[in-house]
Amino acid sequence: MKINYLVPALALISFTTFVNPGFADDLTKPHKSDGGMNQVNEQFLKSDFKGMLNSMKTALMNHPKDILVQSKVDSLLERAYLEAGNDGLPAENKLASWMTELKVVVSRHDGDTVKYALQINGSTRDEIELEQMRVVHIPNQVILDKKAHIGDFDVGSGTDYDAKKTIWGESNRSIQKLPTGLYTIHIEVKGQEPYDTWVILDESMMSAPEISIVTPKLNEKIDPKEFSIAWNLPTDSAKRSFETQNLYVSLAHMEPPAYSWNEIWDINFKNEIPNETKCKPPKSIQDGKRYFVHVGLSYNRRFGEIVLKRAGSKTTTQLNIDK
């Protein structure tokens, strides 16, 4: 039987932080064996956040399995975000010239069991053909790899985006949360220079919000011309002060054999989030077809020109159409 010594070590760190409020301040003090964190501490104290992130990257590259280094990164990164506010951290990360946005999403999917995944979601200036997307958690854990068929890359279709100008990939969903640390991202699209970047995901990024759909309920009949969609939101304390929030509600159509997600109606709310809305599809939905309601809530922060999102979502079972 293999004994796992990692759990007690993690518990000790968490317990020490809880019982000793001054522990976080100790993270800014020099240590004999610092894993490269002394420079990170100095840059944090000077509010040199761009330099701090570069030094964090180096520390995590050199010590990817060092629990103390990751703990210090988590503490200082949270404090840096708090100081920087809604503007986010000024990382060196730039978008490719052919991109208009890039989002790295830690997602929670509530179904029969709660599962987690990593999504890469981007928009482009022109129509593209995605040839490769590869995401690695340092040192060597492959999260996404299109060429190796690791993950899902079917972008589907939506009312709020152009599928031909969208980069999208989602890792295999797991009951295990994603690991914290350094992630490298490599994207290739036909006719363009390959794009490489990186992000650091700390512990606070792993607590994706939980959301539930109140109506329509299971087996509840709905009016195909107009019906209500309602949901429960997490407590206000779930969102960090430096994050913005976004709620996305959609109605989608899925049919075999492909079961592609094809949205036919959607609405988007930013910052001021209600608990209910009316769905008025562009045309009456038909009995016998597979329609689903999706509600997704995300908390968003900036990491250079990249948006980091922690998102929770819930999808109904197949809707029951009132004939």
DRENLUMKE-63160 format. One line per 5 residues: number of its first residue (from 1); their letters; for each residue y, z, x of N, C-alpha, C. Coordinates in steps of 0.02 Angstrom, whole numbers, plus 50000, padded with zeros to 5 digits. Layout:
# DRENLUMKE-63160
NUM> A> Y/Z/X/Y/Z/X/Y/Z/X  ...
This chain:
# DRENLUMKE-63160
1> MKINY> 49940/50000/50042/50000/50000/50000/50062/50000/50044  50107/49952/50032/50167/49947/50073/50221/49992/50043  50249/50035/50085/50302/50080/50063/50369/50046/50074  50412/50048/50023/50478/50018/50028/50529/50072/50045  50554/50070/50107/50602/50119/50129/50674/50099/50111
6> LVPAL> 50682/50039/50083/50748/50014/50068/50780/50052/50010  50740/50067/49959/50768/50100/49900/50798/50168/49916  50763/50212/49953/50795/50276/49971/50859/50267/50010  50860/50217/50055/50920/50207/50095/50978/50187/50051  50965/50141/50003/51018/50120/49958/51041/50178/49914
11> ALISF> 50993/50217/49891/51010/50274/49849/51053/50323/49887  51038/50333/49951/51076/50380/49992/51148/50357/49998  51157/50291/50010/51225/50265/50016/51264/50275/49952  51232/50256/49894/51265/50263/49830/51282/50335/49816  51234/50381/49831/51244/50451/49817/51300/50479/49860
16> TTFVN> 51302/50459/49924/51354/50483/49969/51422/50461/49945  51427/50399/49922/51490/50373/49898/51512/50412/49837  51464/50430/49793/51481/50465/49731/51505/50536/49744  51468/50572/49786/51484/50642/49795/51541/50653/49844  51558/50603/49884/51610/50611/49933/51664/50557/49923
21> PGFAD> 51716/50571/49885/51767/50520/49873/51800/50495/49936  51798/50533/49989/51829/50512/50051/51787/50463/50090  51725/50450/50066/51680/50405/50103/51709/50335/50110  51742/50311/50056/51771/50244/50058/51825/50241/50112  51864/50294/50119/51915/50295/50172/51883/50295/50241
26> DLTKP> 51824/50326/50247/51790/50327/50312/51771/50257/50334  51765/50210/50285/51745/50143/50303/51798/50107/50343  51860/50132/50342/51913/50100/50380/51921/50131/50449  51876/50179/50466/51880/50210/50532/51830/50178/50579  51845/50175/50644/51799/50144/50692/51732/50180/50694
31> HKSDG> 51680/50142/50708/51612/50169/50716/51584/50142/50781  51541/50181/50812/51514/50159/50876/51474/50095/50869  51430/50091/50819/51391/50031/50806/51415/50003/50740  51464/49958/50742/51501/49941/50681/51479/49874/50651  51435/49836/50685/51414/49772/50658/51471/49722/50650
36> GMNQV> 51524/49731/50688/51582/49686/50682/51632/49709/50630  51623/49769/50601/51666/49790/50546/51731/49822/50569  51737/49843/50632/51800/49872/50654/51857/49823/50647  51845/49761/50665/51897/49709/50658/51913/49698/50584  51861/49698/50542/51872/49691/50470/51917/49748/50445
41> NEQFL> 51903/49809/50467/51943/49867/50446/52016/49859/50466  52028/49838/50527/52097/49830/50552/52133/49777/50511  52100/49721/50497/52132/49668/50459/52146/49690/50387  52101/49729/50358/52113/49755/50291/52175/49799/50290  52182/49844/50339/52239/49890/50341/52304/49853/50350
46> KSDFK> 52302/49793/50381/52362/49752/50390/52372/49703/50332  52328/49706/50282/52330/49659/50225/52322/49587/50248  52288/49577/50304/52271/49510/50328/52205/49490/50295  52208/49472/50231/52146/49461/50194/52110/49398/50214  52147/49347/50234/52113/49286/50256/52073/49300/50320
51> GMLNS> 52104/49334/50367/52068/49353/50428/52011/49400/50413  52022/49446/50366/51970/49494/50347/51908/49458/50321  51918/49408/50277/51861/49372/50248/51823/49333/50302  51860/49303/50349/51826/49268/50404/51785/49316/50447  51812/49375/50459/51775/49425/50498/51715/49452/50460
56> MKTAL> 51723/49459/50393/51666/49479/50352/51611/49427/50355  51630/49364/50352/51581/49310/50357/51542/49316/50422  51577/49326/50478/51545/49332/50543/51498/49392/50545  51521/49449/50517/51480/49509/50517/51416/49499/50476  51422/49466/50418/51364/49455/50376/51317/49402/50405
61> MNHPK> 51345/49354/50442/51302/49304/50477/51261/49338/50531  51294/49384/50567/51261/49416/50624/51216/49475/50603  51232/49505/50545/51194/49564/50522/51178/49557/50448  51141/49505/50428/51130/49491/50357/51089/49543/50320  51050/49582/50356/51007/49632/50323/51029/49704/50338
66> DILVQ> 51089/49711/50364/51115/49777/50381/51146/49808/50318  51114/49859/50290/51137/49889/50227/51206/49920/50235  51220/49951/50291/51285/49983/50301/51341/49932/50305  51329/49876/50339/51379/49822/50342/51394/49797/50272  51342/49784/50232/51352/49759/50164/51389/49811/50122
71> SKVDS> 51374/49875/50131/51408/49928/50094/51482/49930/50110  51498/49922/50174/51569/49921/50194/51604/49859/50166  51570/49802/50168/51599/49741/50140/51614/49751/50066  51567/49779/50029/51576/49791/49957/51638/49834/49944  51644/49889/49982/51700/49935/49971/51767/49903/49987
76> LLERA> 51771/49870/50045/51835/49841/50066/51854/49781/50025  51804/49742/50004/51819/49682/49964/51848/49702/49896  51819/49753/49866/51845/49778/49801/51917/49802/49809  51930/49838/49861/51998/49865/49873/52047/49809/49889  52024/49758/49925/52068/49701/49940/52086/49663/49876
81> YLEAG> 52037/49653/49832/52050/49620/49768/52101/49660/49727  52094/49726/49726/52140/49769/49689/52211/49761/49716  52218/49757/49782/52284/49750/49812/52313/49681/49800  52271/49629/49802/52294/49560/49794/52311/49544/49721  52277/49577/49673/52291/49565/49603/52263/49500/49578
86> NDGLP> 52293/49473/49524/52267/49413/49492/52272/49351/49535  52312/49352/49588/52317/49293/49632/52253/49283/49672  52213/49335/49678/52150/49330/49714/52160/49333/49789  52106/49325/49826/52108/49330/49899/52119/49261/49931  52163/49258/49981/52180/49194/50013/52129/49172/50064
91> AENKL> 52068/49156/50042/52016/49132/50088/52034/49063/50113  52001/49043/50168/52015/48978/50197/51981/48921/50158  51941/48939/50109/51903/48889/50071/51948/48840/50035  51938/48776/50047/51975/48723/50014/51927/48680/49974  51953/48649/49921/51912/48602/49884/51908/48536/49921
96> ASWMT> 51855/48498/49909/51851/48430/49936/51905/48388/49902  51925/48334/49936/51979/48291/49910/51959/48260/49844  51894/48253/49831/51871/48221/49769/51858/48271/49713  51871/48336/49726/51861/48388/49676/51927/48408/49644  51923/48432/49582/51981/48464/49550/51970/48539/49541
101> ELKVV> 51907/48562/49538/51893/48633/49535/51820/48646/49555  51808/48707/49577/51740/48728/49593/51732/48801/49574  51679/48816/49536/51666/48884/49514/51597/48906/49538  51593/48967/49561/51529/48998/49578/51518/49053/49527  51464/49048/49488/51455/49091/49430/51391/49133/49438
106> VSRHD> 51399/49198/49434/51341/49243/49427/51332/49254/49353  51277/49229/49324/51269/49229/49252/51212/49274/49228  51224/49304/49171/51175/49346/49137/51157/49312/49071  51091/49303/49059/51068/49270/48998/51027/49320/48958  51051/49337/48898/51017/49385/48855/50971/49349/48807
111> GDTVK> 50907/49357/48815/50857/49329/48770/50805/49383/48755  50742/49364/48753/50689/49414/48745/50691/49465/48803  50708/49439/48863/50721/49482/48921/50786/49460/48953  50819/49505/48987/50881/49487/49022/50864/49453/49088  50894/49394/49099/50882/49358/49161/50949/49339/49193
116> YALQI> 50947/49330/49259/51007/49316/49297/50999/49250/49336  51055/49218/49349/51053/49155/49386/51120/49144/49421  51120/49098/49468/51181/49076/49502/51195/49005/49481  51257/48992/49461/51278/48924/49441/51332/48900/49488  51330/48836/49504/51385/48801/49537/51411/48750/49487
121> NGSTR> 51475/48755/49472/51504/48714/49419/51570/48686/49444  51576/48620/49448/51636/48589/49474/51656/48527/49435  51720/48509/49442/51746/48448/49412/51772/48402/49466  51768/48336/49455/51789/48287/49504/51842/48241/49476  51879/48208/49521/51932/48163/49500/51905/48099/49469
126> DEIEL> 51849/48076/49496/51819/48014/49472/51746/48026/49455  51715/47978/49423/51645/47984/49407/51604/47987/49471  51554/48030/49472/51514/48041/49533/51440/48039/49517  51401/48032/49571/51329/48039/49567/51308/48093/49616  51284/48149/49590/51264/48205/49632/51198/48189/49667
131> EQMRV> 51200/48189/49734/51139/48175/49773/51106/48239/49798  51147/48289/49815/51117/48351/49841/51164/48410/49828  51134/48465/49809/51168/48529/49806/51120/48581/49834  51143/48617/49883/51100/48667/49916/51140/48730/49926  51114/48786/49901/51146/48851/49909/51097/48897/49943
136> VHIPN> 51119/48931/49996/51076/48976/50034/51109/49044/50038  51071/49096/50022/51092/49165/50034/51072/49182/50105  51121/49196/50147/51107/49209/50218/51065/49272/50226  51010/49270/50266/51000/49219/50318/50963/49156/50296  50916/49159/50250/50874/49099/50238/50845/49095/50168
141> QVILD> 50874/49128/50119/50848/49125/50051/50879/49066/50013  50839/49015/49999/50864/48956/49964/50870/48971/49890  50930/48966/49862/50944/48981/49792/50942/48917/49750  50970/48864/49777/50973/48799/49743/50961/48744/49794  50923/48694/49775/50912/48636/49819/50888/48578/49776
146> KKAHI> 50934/48531/49764/50917/48476/49719/50861/48432/49747  50865/48416/49811/50814/48373/49841/50745/48407/49842  50744/48472/49847/50680/48509/49847/50660/48531/49777  50698/48511/49727/50683/48526/49657/50682/48602/49644  50729/48637/49675/50737/48709/49663/50800/48717/49620
151> GDFDV> 50790/48735/49556/50847/48742/49511/50850/48687/49460  50899/48691/49416/50910/48643/49361/50977/48609/49373  50978/48543/49367/51039/48505/49381/51058/48458/49323  51028/48470/49264/51043/48430/49205/51108/48455/49174  51162/48416/49180/51227/48437/49158/51234/48435/49082
156> GSGTD> 51191/48397/49048/51196/48390/48976/51260/48355/48956  51286/48370/48897/51350/48341/48876/51389/48394/48838  51456/48390/48842/51498/48441/48810/51561/48411/48782  51593/48448/48737/51655/48425/48708/51715/48440/48753  51707/48487/48800/51764/48507/48842/51758/48481/48914
161> YDAKK> 51709/48440/48928/51703/48413/48996/51672/48344/48993  51685/48306/49047/51656/48239/49055/51595/48246/49101  51536/48235/49074/51475/48245/49113/51474/48202/49176  51506/48144/49175/51506/48100/49233/51555/48122/49287  51597/48172/49270/51644/48199/49319/51630/48274/49330
166> TIWGE> 51567/48292/49321/51548/48363/49326/51492/48372/49377  51501/48423/49420/51449/48446/49466/51420/48509/49435  51355/48512/49427/51326/48571/49396/51256/48583/49422  51241/48646/49437/51174/48666/49456/51164/48739/49440  51104/48757/49419/51089/48827/49404/51023/48845/49437
171> SNRSI> 51021/48902/49469/50960/48926/49501/50908/48944/49448  50846/48951/49469/50794/48975/49424/50812/49045/49400  50806/49057/49335/50825/49121/49307/50773/49174/49324  50796/49234/49337/50751/49288/49359/50772/49354/49328  50724/49399/49318/50740/49466/49294/50773/49508/49348
176> QKLPT> 50769/49484/49411/50800/49518/49467/50872/49494/49475  50918/49541/49487/50987/49522/49500/50992/49485/49567  51043/49444/49574/51053/49409/49637/51072/49458/49692  51054/49443/49754/51072/49488/49809/51146/49480/49827  51177/49534/49849/51245/49530/49874/51244/49499/49943
181> GLYTI> 51303/49477/49966/51307/49450/50034/51340/49383/50038  51324/49346/50092/51355/49282/50108/51313/49225/50082  51346/49178/50047/51313/49119/50020/51347/49056/50048  51307/49010/50074/51333/48946/50096/51318/48893/50043  51365/48846/50035/51359/48794/49983/51368/48726/50015
186> HIEVK> 51321/48682/50003/51323/48613/50030/51315/48564/49971  51362/48518/49963/51361/48470/49908/51371/48399/49935  51329/48355/49911/51335/48284/49928/51340/48243/49864  51392/48200/49861/51397/48152/49806/51402/48083/49837  51375/48035/49802/51371/47966/49828/51441/47939/49844
191> GQEPY> 51448/47912/49905/51510/47879/49924/51564/47925/49950  51550/47992/49957/51599/48040/49981/51571/48079/50040  51617/48108/50079/51596/48150/50135/51562/48213/50107  51508/48236/50140/51476/48299/50117/51526/48357/50119  51516/48404/50075/51562/48461/50068/51524/48525/50083
196> DTWVI> 51553/48566/50127/51523/48630/50145/51574/48686/50136  51552/48741/50106/51596/48799/50099/51553/48862/50095  51583/48919/50083/51547/48983/50080/51586/49031/50036  51550/49080/50009/51581/49135/49972/51544/49199/49988  51577/49255/49977/51545/49321/49983/51542/49351/49913
201> LDESM> 51483/49369/49892/51474/49402/49827/51458/49475/49839  51502/49519/49816/51492/49591/49826/51459/49622/49766  51448/49686/49768/51411/49721/49715/51445/49715/49648  51512/49714/49646/51547/49710/49582/51537/49643/49547  51518/49591/49585/51505/49526/49555/51438/49524/49519
206> MSAPE> 51395/49572/49531/51328/49569/49503/51322/49600/49434  51375/49633/49410/51373/49665/49344/51404/49617/49293  51366/49566/49274/51390/49517/49225/51394/49550/49157  51445/49532/49117/51455/49565/49052/51399/49551/49002  51385/49601/48960/51335/49594/48907/51370/49578/48842
211> ISIVT> 51346/49527/48807/51376/49507/48744/51320/49495/48693  51335/49508/48629/51285/49497/48577/51317/49461/48518  51278/49420/48484/51302/49383/48426/51285/49422/48363  51336/49436/48322/51327/49473/48260/51307/49426/48203  51340/49369/48199/51323/49320/48148/51336/49250/48177
216> PKLNE> 51295/49199/48160/51240/49201/48112/51179/49239/48138  51147/49276/48092/51087/49314/48108/51025/49269/48103  50971/49297/48128/50907/49261/48124/50890/49246/48051  50874/49184/48037/50854/49160/47971/50911/49160/47920  50972/49177/47941/51030/49174/47896/51049/49101/47883
221> KIDPK> 51055/49083/47820/51074/49014/47803/51149/49005/47812  51169/48948/47840/51239/48934/47852/51261/48872/47814  51325/48870/47798/51355/48811/47767/51366/48759/47822  51338/48699/47816/51344/48650/47871/51415/48624/47882  51460/48637/47835/51529/48612/47842/51574/48664/47877
226> EFSIA> 51561/48728/47864/51601/48782/47895/51563/48848/47890  51560/48884/47946/51528/48950/47945/51559/48995/47998  51549/49059/47991/51578/49108/48037/51532/49123/48095  51562/49133/48153/51526/49157/48212/51561/49221/48235  51523/49275/48241/51552/49339/48263/51509/49368/48319
231> WNLPT> 51540/49410/48361/51506/49436/48420/51533/49505/48437  51494/49542/48476/51516/49607/48503/51536/49598/48575  51590/49629/48596/51615/49624/48664/51601/49688/48703  51597/49684/48769/51589/49745/48810/51652/49787/48805  51649/49848/48830/51707/49892/48832/51760/49864/48880
236> DSAKR> 51823/49884/48870/51877/49860/48913/51865/49877/48986  51829/49932/48999/51819/49954/49068/51774/49906/49108  51741/49860/49072/51696/49813/49107/51735/49763/49150  51797/49747/49129/51837/49698/49165/51880/49733/49218  51880/49706/49279/51923/49733/49332/51996/49712/49319
241> SFETQ> 52043/49751/49344/52114/49737/49332/52136/49672/49365  52102/49651/49417/52121/49589/49452/52087/49527/49424  52048/49535/49371/52012/49479/49342/52046/49454/49278  52040/49389/49265/52057/49362/49200/51992/49355/49161  51998/49347/49095/51937/49340/49055/51942/49278/49010
246> NLYVS> 51883/49251/48995/51879/49190/48956/51817/49194/48911  51825/49175/48848/51769/49173/48802/51761/49102/48775  51699/49077/48779/51683/49009/48759/51630/49010/48704  51645/48978/48648/51598/48975/48591/51583/48902/48577  51520/48886/48569/51502/48816/48556/51444/48809/48508
251> LAHME> 51440/48751/48478/51383/48731/48437/51351/48671/48470  51286/48676/48483/51252/48623/48521/51191/48598/48483  51172/48538/48500/51115/48503/48470/51064/48491/48525  51001/48509/48513/50947/48499/48562/50887/48470/48526  50860/48415/48552/50801/48385/48523/50750/48368/48577
256> PPAYS> 50685/48372/48560/50634/48352/48608/50636/48276/48618  50610/48249/48673/50573/48287/48724/50617/48315/48780  50679/48291/48786/50721/48310/48843/50751/48380/48834  50766/48399/48772/50798/48463/48757/50863/48472/48797  50901/48418/48805/50965/48422/48838/51015/48458/48792
261> WNEIW> 51059/48496/48822/51110/48534/48786/51168/48488/48771  51177/48469/48708/51229/48422/48687/51277/48457/48639  51336/48475/48664/51384/48512/48623/51420/48465/48575  51429/48487/48513/51464/48447/48463/51527/48482/48438  51535/48546/48456/51595/48584/48436/51603/48642/48485
266> DINFK> 51667/48659/48501/51678/48717/48544/51749/48743/48533  51759/48805/48554/51826/48835/48555/51828/48883/48614  51887/48888/48644/51896/48927/48706/51951/48978/48696  51940/49040/48716/51990/49092/48712/52002/49120/48783  52066/49132/48800/52082/49160/48865/52122/49224/48857
271> NEIPN> 52100/49275/48893/52132/49341/48898/52133/49379/48832  52165/49353/48780/52163/49386/48715/52101/49362/48678  52050/49404/48675/51985/49384/48649/51972/49415/48580  51962/49373/48528/51945/49400/48462/51871/49417/48457  51849/49440/48399/51779/49454/48388/51745/49406/48339
276> ETKCK> 51784/49358/48314/51756/49312/48265/51797/49248/48263  51765/49193/48244/51799/49129/48235/51763/49089/48182  51795/49036/48157/51765/48990/48109/51742/48927/48146  51681/48907/48131/51655/48845/48159/51659/48790/48107  51697/48737/48122/51703/48679/48079/51680/48617/48119
281> PPKSI> 51615/48601/48115/51590/48544/48153/51626/48479/48134  51631/48431/48180/51666/48368/48165/51634/48329/48109  51569/48339/48099/51534/48310/48042/51480/48360/48021  51460/48355/47957/51411/48402/47932/51347/48399/47972  51323/48458/47992/51260/48459/48029/51202/48452/47981
286> QDGKR> 51147/48425/48005/51092/48404/47962/51034/48452/47965  51004/48463/47906/50945/48504/47903/50887/48468/47938  50844/48507/47971/50788/48478/48007/50802/48464/48080  50865/48469/48100/50884/48458/48170/50892/48526/48204  50890/48525/48270/50893/48587/48310/50964/48600/48332
291> YFVHV> 50997/48650/48300/51065/48669/48318/51066/48742/48341  51108/48757/48389/51111/48824/48418/51184/48844/48428  51200/48907/48417/51266/48935/48432/51262/48971/48499  51311/48960/48541/51314/48991/48607/51381/49028/48614  51379/49090/48638/51440/49128/48653/51436/49152/48725
296> GLSYN> 51487/49136/48764/51487/49156/48834/51553/49189/48853  51549/49246/48887/51607/49283/48910/51607/49286/48986  51664/49271/49017/51666/49274/49091/51727/49312/49114  51718/49348/49170/51773/49381/49206/51782/49342/49271  51844/49324/49286/51857/49275/49339/51905/49302/49392
301> RRFGE> 51889/49286/49455/51932/49304/49511/51935/49245/49559  51985/49244/49602/51993/49188/49648/51973/49208/49719  51938/49161/49752/51917/49168/49821/51941/49105/49856  52004/49106/49881/52034/49044/49905/52044/48997/49847  52024/48934/49854/52031/48885/49800/51970/48885/49754
306> IVLKR> 51922/48928/49767/51861/48932/49727/51868/48989/49676  51844/48978/49616/51844/49030/49564/51775/49062/49563  51773/49128/49568/51711/49166/49561/51709/49194/49490  51654/49184/49456/51648/49207/49387/51585/49249/49380  51590/49304/49344/51530/49340/49322/51529/49334/49246
311> AGSKT> 51475/49305/49222/51474/49283/49153/51411/49308/49117  51420/49326/49054/51365/49344/49011/51363/49297/48951  51304/49280/48927/51300/49234/48871/51241/49251/48826  51248/49228/48764/51196/49237/48714/51191/49173/48672  51131/49151/48660/51119/49092/48618/51075/49112/48559
316> TTQLN> 51094/49089/48498/51055/49105/48439/50989/49067/48439  50944/49090/48397/50886/49049/48382/50909/48990/48340  50865/48944/48327/50883/48883/48289/50916/48901/48222  50972/48868/48206/51008/48883/48145/50969/48861/48083  50978/48898/48030/50946/48883/47966/51000/48853/47921
321> IDK> 50996/48788/47908/51048/48752/47871/51037/48761/47796  51091/48780/47760/51089/48786/47687/51095/48718/47656  51042/48694/47624/51041/48626/47595/51088/48622/47534
